[in-house]
Amino acid sequence: MAQPAHEWRPPELGWREQDLAELPEDGSRYEIVDGSLHVTPPAGYGHHWLADEIRSAIRASAPTEWMIIREPGFAPRAAT
């Protein structure tokens, strides 16, 4: 497992929104939940490949008025 490149020093009173600005911009997702820091690493290539495969399968079977997008969910196709 990869070791973090950033030395973590939690604040004495728990994490706050202001603390996010001091964290590295390394592609990870940082969230604060009830004063605790949650770190999610960026998705790998396999994740993106699988997401594209799923999107293609959904697009092939979805109603034509649906616009299947990469982000979660779907949106109605704009009228032209």
Backbone atoms as SQL, in Angstrom:
CREATE TABLE atoms (id INTEGER PRIMARY KEY, chain TEXT, resi INTEGER, resn TEXT, atom TEXT, x REAL, y REAL, z REAL);
INSERT INTO atoms VALUES
  (1, 'A', 1, 'MET', 'N', 0.841, -1.174, 0.000),
  (2, 'A', 1, 'MET', 'CA', 0.000, 0.000, 0.000),
  (3, 'A', 1, 'MET', 'C', 0.888, 1.240, 0.000),
  (4, 'A', 2, 'ALA', 'N', 0.510, 2.235, -0.757),
  (5, 'A', 2, 'ALA', 'CA', 1.302, 3.460, -0.864),
  (6, 'A', 2, 'ALA', 'C', 1.270, 4.246, 0.441),
  (7, 'A', 3, 'GLN', 'N', 2.375, 4.855, 0.727),
  (8, 'A', 3, 'GLN', 'CA', 2.472, 5.684, 1.916),
  (9, 'A', 3, 'GLN', 'C', 2.115, 7.124, 1.550),
  (10, 'A', 4, 'PRO', 'N', 1.405, 7.829, 2.415),
  (11, 'A', 4, 'PRO', 'CA', 1.052, 9.220, 2.114),
  (12, 'A', 4, 'PRO', 'C', 2.292, 10.097, 2.041),
  (13, 'A', 5, 'ALA', 'N', 2.271, 11.051, 1.125),
  (14, 'A', 5, 'ALA', 'CA', 3.386, 11.974, 0.970),
  (15, 'A', 5, 'ALA', 'C', 3.236, 13.179, 1.898),
  (16, 'A', 6, 'HIS', 'N', 2.095, 13.322, 2.503),
  (17, 'A', 6, 'HIS', 'CA', 1.806, 14.460, 3.372),
  (18, 'A', 6, 'HIS', 'C', 1.827, 13.979, 4.817),
  (19, 'A', 7, 'GLU', 'N', 2.475, 14.730, 5.690),
  (20, 'A', 7, 'GLU', 'CA', 2.487, 14.365, 7.103),
  (21, 'A', 7, 'GLU', 'C', 1.225, 14.891, 7.758),
  (22, 'A', 8, 'TRP', 'N', 0.403, 13.982, 8.272),
  (23, 'A', 8, 'TRP', 'CA', -0.877, 14.357, 8.856),
  (24, 'A', 8, 'TRP', 'C', -0.696, 14.817, 10.298),
  (25, 'A', 9, 'ARG', 'N', -1.208, 15.980, 10.593),
  (26, 'A', 9, 'ARG', 'CA', -1.223, 16.504, 11.954),
  (27, 'A', 9, 'ARG', 'C', -2.634, 17.018, 12.219),
  (28, 'A', 10, 'PRO', 'N', -3.482, 16.183, 12.826),
  (29, 'A', 10, 'PRO', 'CA', -4.863, 16.621, 13.055),
  (30, 'A', 10, 'PRO', 'C', -4.927, 17.781, 14.030),
  (31, 'A', 11, 'PRO', 'N', -5.813, 18.716, 13.774),
  (32, 'A', 11, 'PRO', 'CA', -5.996, 19.838, 14.696),
  (33, 'A', 11, 'PRO', 'C', -6.468, 19.348, 16.064),
  (34, 'A', 12, 'GLU', 'N', -6.166, 20.106, 17.089),
  (35, 'A', 12, 'GLU', 'CA', -6.546, 19.715, 18.458),
  (36, 'A', 12, 'GLU', 'C', -8.057, 19.596, 18.640),
  (37, 'A', 13, 'LEU', 'N', -8.825, 20.442, 17.969),
  (38, 'A', 13, 'LEU', 'CA', -10.279, 20.465, 18.161),
  (39, 'A', 13, 'LEU', 'C', -11.034, 19.778, 17.018),
  (40, 'A', 14, 'GLY', 'N', -10.359, 18.968, 16.249),
  (41, 'A', 14, 'GLY', 'CA', -11.005, 18.311, 15.121),
  (42, 'A', 14, 'GLY', 'C', -10.853, 19.128, 13.847),
  (43, 'A', 15, 'TRP', 'N', -11.066, 18.470, 12.732),
  (44, 'A', 15, 'TRP', 'CA', -10.915, 19.119, 11.425),
  (45, 'A', 15, 'TRP', 'C', -12.068, 20.076, 11.166),
  (46, 'A', 16, 'ARG', 'N', -11.739, 21.190, 10.492),
  (47, 'A', 16, 'ARG', 'CA', -12.742, 22.186, 10.109),
  (48, 'A', 16, 'ARG', 'C', -12.582, 22.484, 8.620),
  (49, 'A', 17, 'GLU', 'N', -13.564, 23.122, 8.054),
  (50, 'A', 17, 'GLU', 'CA', -13.522, 23.434, 6.624),
  (51, 'A', 17, 'GLU', 'C', -12.272, 24.226, 6.252),
  (52, 'A', 18, 'GLN', 'N', -11.846, 25.134, 7.114),
  (53, 'A', 18, 'GLN', 'CA', -10.677, 25.956, 6.840),
  (54, 'A', 18, 'GLN', 'C', -9.410, 25.111, 6.689),
  (55, 'A', 19, 'ASP', 'N', -9.371, 23.954, 7.334),
  (56, 'A', 19, 'ASP', 'CA', -8.198, 23.083, 7.276),
  (57, 'A', 19, 'ASP', 'C', -8.010, 22.450, 5.902),
  (58, 'A', 20, 'LEU', 'N', -9.063, 22.356, 5.116),
  (59, 'A', 20, 'LEU', 'CA', -8.970, 21.723, 3.798),
  (60, 'A', 20, 'LEU', 'C', -7.992, 22.451, 2.888),
  (61, 'A', 21, 'ALA', 'N', -7.875, 23.758, 3.029),
  (62, 'A', 21, 'ALA', 'CA', -6.991, 24.547, 2.171),
  (63, 'A', 21, 'ALA', 'C', -5.525, 24.176, 2.366),
  (64, 'A', 22, 'GLU', 'N', -5.177, 23.610, 3.508),
  (65, 'A', 22, 'GLU', 'CA', -3.785, 23.275, 3.787),
  (66, 'A', 22, 'GLU', 'C', -3.411, 21.853, 3.367),
  (67, 'A', 23, 'LEU', 'N', -4.367, 21.088, 2.885),
  (68, 'A', 23, 'LEU', 'CA', -4.089, 19.719, 2.449),
  (69, 'A', 23, 'LEU', 'C', -3.556, 19.727, 1.020),
  (70, 'A', 24, 'PRO', 'N', -2.766, 18.724, 0.646),
  (71, 'A', 24, 'PRO', 'CA', -2.175, 18.699, -0.694),
  (72, 'A', 24, 'PRO', 'C', -3.222, 18.501, -1.780),
  (73, 'A', 25, 'GLU', 'N', -2.957, 19.074, -2.942),
  (74, 'A', 25, 'GLU', 'CA', -3.812, 18.852, -4.115),
  (75, 'A', 25, 'GLU', 'C', -3.196, 17.692, -4.888),
  (76, 'A', 26, 'ASP', 'N', -3.485, 16.480, -4.426),
  (77, 'A', 26, 'ASP', 'CA', -2.865, 15.289, -4.992),
  (78, 'A', 26, 'ASP', 'C', -3.848, 14.379, -5.724),
  (79, 'A', 27, 'GLY', 'N', -5.034, 14.888, -6.002),
  (80, 'A', 27, 'GLY', 'CA', -6.045, 14.087, -6.687),
  (81, 'A', 27, 'GLY', 'C', -6.969, 13.339, -5.745),
  (82, 'A', 28, 'SER', 'N', -6.626, 13.297, -4.468),
  (83, 'A', 28, 'SER', 'CA', -7.491, 12.631, -3.495),
  (84, 'A', 28, 'SER', 'C', -8.680, 13.521, -3.178),
  (85, 'A', 29, 'ARG', 'N', -9.746, 12.902, -2.710),
  (86, 'A', 29, 'ARG', 'CA', -10.932, 13.653, -2.295),
  (87, 'A', 29, 'ARG', 'C', -10.898, 13.741, -0.773),
  (88, 'A', 30, 'TYR', 'N', -10.975, 14.953, -0.250),
  (89, 'A', 30, 'TYR', 'CA', -10.940, 15.188, 1.190),
  (90, 'A', 30, 'TYR', 'C', -12.312, 15.667, 1.645),
  (91, 'A', 31, 'GLU', 'N', -12.842, 15.024, 2.688),
  (92, 'A', 31, 'GLU', 'CA', -14.129, 15.411, 3.252),
  (93, 'A', 31, 'GLU', 'C', -14.005, 15.414, 4.766),
  (94, 'A', 32, 'ILE', 'N', -14.716, 16.327, 5.393),
  (95, 'A', 32, 'ILE', 'CA', -14.752, 16.388, 6.844),
  (96, 'A', 32, 'ILE', 'C', -16.152, 15.988, 7.280),
  (97, 'A', 33, 'VAL', 'N', -16.216, 14.946, 8.105),
  (98, 'A', 33, 'VAL', 'CA', -17.493, 14.456, 8.612),
  (99, 'A', 33, 'VAL', 'C', -17.412, 14.452, 10.135),
  (100, 'A', 34, 'ASP', 'N', -18.230, 15.269, 10.751),
  (101, 'A', 34, 'ASP', 'CA', -18.257, 15.367, 12.216),
  (102, 'A', 34, 'ASP', 'C', -16.870, 15.573, 12.811),
  (103, 'A', 35, 'GLY', 'N', -16.065, 16.412, 12.175),
  (104, 'A', 35, 'GLY', 'CA', -14.738, 16.737, 12.689),
  (105, 'A', 35, 'GLY', 'C', -13.652, 15.748, 12.330),
  (106, 'A', 36, 'SER', 'N', -13.998, 14.662, 11.629),
  (107, 'A', 36, 'SER', 'CA', -13.011, 13.666, 11.209),
  (108, 'A', 36, 'SER', 'C', -12.708, 13.841, 9.723),
  (109, 'A', 37, 'LEU', 'N', -11.444, 13.702, 9.369),
  (110, 'A', 37, 'LEU', 'CA', -11.032, 13.819, 7.975),
  (111, 'A', 37, 'LEU', 'C', -11.149, 12.468, 7.288),
  (112, 'A', 38, 'HIS', 'N', -11.835, 12.447, 6.148),
  (113, 'A', 38, 'HIS', 'CA', -11.975, 11.241, 5.330),
  (114, 'A', 38, 'HIS', 'C', -11.267, 11.496, 4.008),
  (115, 'A', 39, 'VAL', 'N', -10.363, 10.591, 3.635),
  (116, 'A', 39, 'VAL', 'CA', -9.578, 10.741, 2.410),
  (117, 'A', 39, 'VAL', 'C', -9.896, 9.583, 1.477),
  (118, 'A', 40, 'THR', 'N', -10.279, 9.909, 0.235),
  (119, 'A', 40, 'THR', 'CA', -10.559, 8.901, -0.779),
  (120, 'A', 40, 'THR', 'C', -9.569, 9.107, -1.922),
  (121, 'A', 41, 'PRO', 'N', -8.766, 8.097, -2.241),
  (122, 'A', 41, 'PRO', 'CA', -7.806, 8.262, -3.339),
  (123, 'A', 41, 'PRO', 'C', -8.524, 8.355, -4.679),
  (124, 'A', 42, 'PRO', 'N', -7.864, 8.932, -5.679),
  (125, 'A', 42, 'PRO', 'CA', -8.507, 9.017, -6.993),
  (126, 'A', 42, 'PRO', 'C', -8.730, 7.627, -7.582),
  (127, 'A', 43, 'ALA', 'N', -9.754, 7.514, -8.397),
  (128, 'A', 43, 'ALA', 'CA', -10.061, 6.237, -9.045),
  (129, 'A', 43, 'ALA', 'C', -8.976, 5.889, -10.058),
  (130, 'A', 44, 'GLY', 'N', -8.723, 4.603, -10.219),
  (131, 'A', 44, 'GLY', 'CA', -7.713, 4.140, -11.169),
  (132, 'A', 44, 'GLY', 'C', -8.295, 3.928, -12.556),
  (133, 'A', 45, 'TYR', 'N', -7.421, 3.514, -13.473),
  (134, 'A', 45, 'TYR', 'CA', -7.838, 3.311, -14.864),
  (135, 'A', 45, 'TYR', 'C', -8.911, 2.240, -14.987),
  (136, 'A', 46, 'GLY', 'N', -8.797, 1.176, -14.196),
  (137, 'A', 46, 'GLY', 'CA', -9.789, 0.103, -14.262),
  (138, 'A', 46, 'GLY', 'C', -11.184, 0.594, -13.922),
  (139, 'A', 47, 'HIS', 'N', -11.265, 1.487, -12.950),
  (140, 'A', 47, 'HIS', 'CA', -12.553, 2.067, -12.561),
  (141, 'A', 47, 'HIS', 'C', -13.155, 2.852, -13.723),
  (142, 'A', 48, 'HIS', 'N', -12.340, 3.678, -14.363),
  (143, 'A', 48, 'HIS', 'CA', -12.843, 4.501, -15.472),
  (144, 'A', 48, 'HIS', 'C', -13.231, 3.642, -16.674),
  (145, 'A', 49, 'TRP', 'N', -12.445, 2.589, -16.930),
  (146, 'A', 49, 'TRP', 'CA', -12.786, 1.696, -18.040),
  (147, 'A', 49, 'TRP', 'C', -14.143, 1.038, -17.793),
  (148, 'A', 50, 'LEU', 'N', -14.330, 0.527, -16.563),
  (149, 'A', 50, 'LEU', 'CA', -15.592, -0.122, -16.231),
  (150, 'A', 50, 'LEU', 'C', -16.758, 0.869, -16.301),
  (151, 'A', 51, 'ALA', 'N', -16.545, 2.086, -15.820),
  (152, 'A', 51, 'ALA', 'CA', -17.601, 3.108, -15.883),
  (153, 'A', 51, 'ALA', 'C', -17.997, 3.379, -17.334),
  (154, 'A', 52, 'ASP', 'N', -17.022, 3.432, -18.239),
  (155, 'A', 52, 'ASP', 'CA', -17.332, 3.651, -19.654),
  (156, 'A', 52, 'ASP', 'C', -18.099, 2.469, -20.249),
  (157, 'A', 53, 'GLU', 'N', -17.753, 1.249, -19.850),
  (158, 'A', 53, 'GLU', 'CA', -18.466, 0.070, -20.334),
  (159, 'A', 53, 'GLU', 'C', -19.922, 0.079, -19.871),
  (160, 'A', 54, 'ILE', 'N', -20.123, 0.434, -18.622),
  (161, 'A', 54, 'ILE', 'CA', -21.487, 0.498, -18.079),
  (162, 'A', 54, 'ILE', 'C', -22.280, 1.591, -18.777),
  (163, 'A', 55, 'ARG', 'N', -21.648, 2.741, -18.964),
  (164, 'A', 55, 'ARG', 'CA', -22.332, 3.849, -19.644),
  (165, 'A', 55, 'ARG', 'C', -22.729, 3.448, -21.068),
  (166, 'A', 56, 'SER', 'N', -21.858, 2.752, -21.764),
  (167, 'A', 56, 'SER', 'CA', -22.174, 2.313, -23.132),
  (168, 'A', 56, 'SER', 'C', -23.350, 1.350, -23.147),
  (169, 'A', 57, 'ALA', 'N', -23.378, 0.429, -22.182),
  (170, 'A', 57, 'ALA', 'CA', -24.483, -0.537, -22.117),
  (171, 'A', 57, 'ALA', 'C', -25.801, 0.163, -21.794),
  (172, 'A', 58, 'ILE', 'N', -25.764, 1.107, -20.881),
  (173, 'A', 58, 'ILE', 'CA', -26.990, 1.840, -20.541),
  (174, 'A', 58, 'ILE', 'C', -27.447, 2.672, -21.729),
  (175, 'A', 59, 'ARG', 'N', -26.515, 3.346, -22.394),
  (176, 'A', 59, 'ARG', 'CA', -26.868, 4.177, -23.552),
  (177, 'A', 59, 'ARG', 'C', -27.533, 3.333, -24.634),
  (178, 'A', 60, 'ALA', 'N', -27.055, 2.115, -24.838),
  (179, 'A', 60, 'ALA', 'CA', -27.607, 1.244, -25.886),
  (180, 'A', 60, 'ALA', 'C', -29.039, 0.817, -25.588),
  (181, 'A', 61, 'SER', 'N', -29.424, 0.779, -24.316),
  (182, 'A', 61, 'SER', 'CA', -30.766, 0.305, -23.989),
  (183, 'A', 61, 'SER', 'C', -31.687, 1.380, -23.418),
  (184, 'A', 62, 'ALA', 'N', -31.186, 2.585, -23.224),
  (185, 'A', 62, 'ALA', 'CA', -31.996, 3.655, -22.638),
  (186, 'A', 62, 'ALA', 'C', -32.923, 4.275, -23.684),
  (187, 'A', 63, 'PRO', 'N', -34.027, 4.838, -23.236),
  (188, 'A', 63, 'PRO', 'CA', -34.898, 5.560, -24.166),
  (189, 'A', 63, 'PRO', 'C', -34.122, 6.678, -24.868),
  (190, 'A', 64, 'THR', 'N', -34.471, 6.968, -26.084),
  (191, 'A', 64, 'THR', 'CA', -33.721, 7.952, -26.869),
  (192, 'A', 64, 'THR', 'C', -33.784, 9.358, -26.282),
  (193, 'A', 65, 'GLU', 'N', -34.818, 9.639, -25.480),
  (194, 'A', 65, 'GLU', 'CA', -34.900, 10.984, -24.898),
  (195, 'A', 65, 'GLU', 'C', -33.976, 11.156, -23.689),
  (196, 'A', 66, 'TRP', 'N', -33.332, 10.094, -23.248),
  (197, 'A', 66, 'TRP', 'CA', -32.379, 10.185, -22.139),
  (198, 'A', 66, 'TRP', 'C', -30.993, 10.506, -22.676),
  (199, 'A', 67, 'MET', 'N', -30.284, 11.339, -21.957),
  (200, 'A', 67, 'MET', 'CA', -28.892, 11.634, -22.278),
  (201, 'A', 67, 'MET', 'C', -28.058, 10.998, -21.170),
  (202, 'A', 68, 'ILE', 'N', -27.358, 9.938, -21.477),
  (203, 'A', 68, 'ILE', 'CA', -26.557, 9.231, -20.484),
  (204, 'A', 68, 'ILE', 'C', -25.215, 9.949, -20.364),
  (205, 'A', 69, 'ILE', 'N', -24.891, 10.350, -19.146),
  (206, 'A', 69, 'ILE', 'CA', -23.668, 11.126, -18.918),
  (207, 'A', 69, 'ILE', 'C', -22.715, 10.338, -18.032),
  (208, 'A', 70, 'ARG', 'N', -21.485, 10.787, -17.959),
  (209, 'A', 70, 'ARG', 'CA', -20.480, 10.054, -17.188),
  (210, 'A', 70, 'ARG', 'C', -20.698, 10.176, -15.687),
  (211, 'A', 71, 'GLU', 'N', -21.131, 11.314, -15.222),
  (212, 'A', 71, 'GLU', 'CA', -21.375, 11.489, -13.795),
  (213, 'A', 71, 'GLU', 'C', -22.623, 10.706, -13.407),
  (214, 'A', 72, 'PRO', 'N', -22.782, 10.371, -12.138),
  (215, 'A', 72, 'PRO', 'CA', -23.953, 9.597, -11.724),
  (216, 'A', 72, 'PRO', 'C', -25.255, 10.275, -12.129),
  (217, 'A', 73, 'GLY', 'N', -26.181, 9.476, -12.605),
  (218, 'A', 73, 'GLY', 'CA', -27.506, 9.993, -12.947),
  (219, 'A', 73, 'GLY', 'C', -27.719, 10.090, -14.441),
  (220, 'A', 74, 'PHE', 'N', -28.799, 10.726, -14.783),
  (221, 'A', 74, 'PHE', 'CA', -29.108, 10.973, -16.187),
  (222, 'A', 74, 'PHE', 'C', -29.867, 12.286, -16.264),
  (223, 'A', 75, 'ALA', 'N', -29.892, 12.851, -17.450),
  (224, 'A', 75, 'ALA', 'CA', -30.602, 14.113, -17.656),
  (225, 'A', 75, 'ALA', 'C', -31.440, 13.993, -18.919),
  (226, 'A', 76, 'PRO', 'N', -32.607, 14.601, -18.949),
  (227, 'A', 76, 'PRO', 'CA', -33.396, 14.565, -20.183),
  (228, 'A', 76, 'PRO', 'C', -32.663, 15.309, -21.292),
  (229, 'A', 77, 'ARG', 'N', -32.749, 14.792, -22.484),
  (230, 'A', 77, 'ARG', 'CA', -32.109, 15.430, -23.631),
  (231, 'A', 77, 'ARG', 'C', -32.797, 16.757, -23.912),
  (232, 'A', 78, 'ALA', 'N', -32.011, 17.775, -24.189),
  (233, 'A', 78, 'ALA', 'CA', -32.554, 19.102, -24.464),
  (234, 'A', 78, 'ALA', 'C', -33.348, 19.073, -25.781),
  (235, 'A', 79, 'ALA', 'N', -34.465, 19.777, -25.800),
  (236, 'A', 79, 'ALA', 'CA', -35.275, 19.852, -27.010),
  (237, 'A', 79, 'ALA', 'C', -34.536, 20.685, -28.051),
  (238, 'A', 80, 'THR', 'N', -34.571, 20.235, -29.299),
  (239, 'A', 80, 'THR', 'CA', -33.887, 20.974, -30.368),
  (240, 'A', 80, 'THR', 'C', -34.868, 21.505, -31.360);
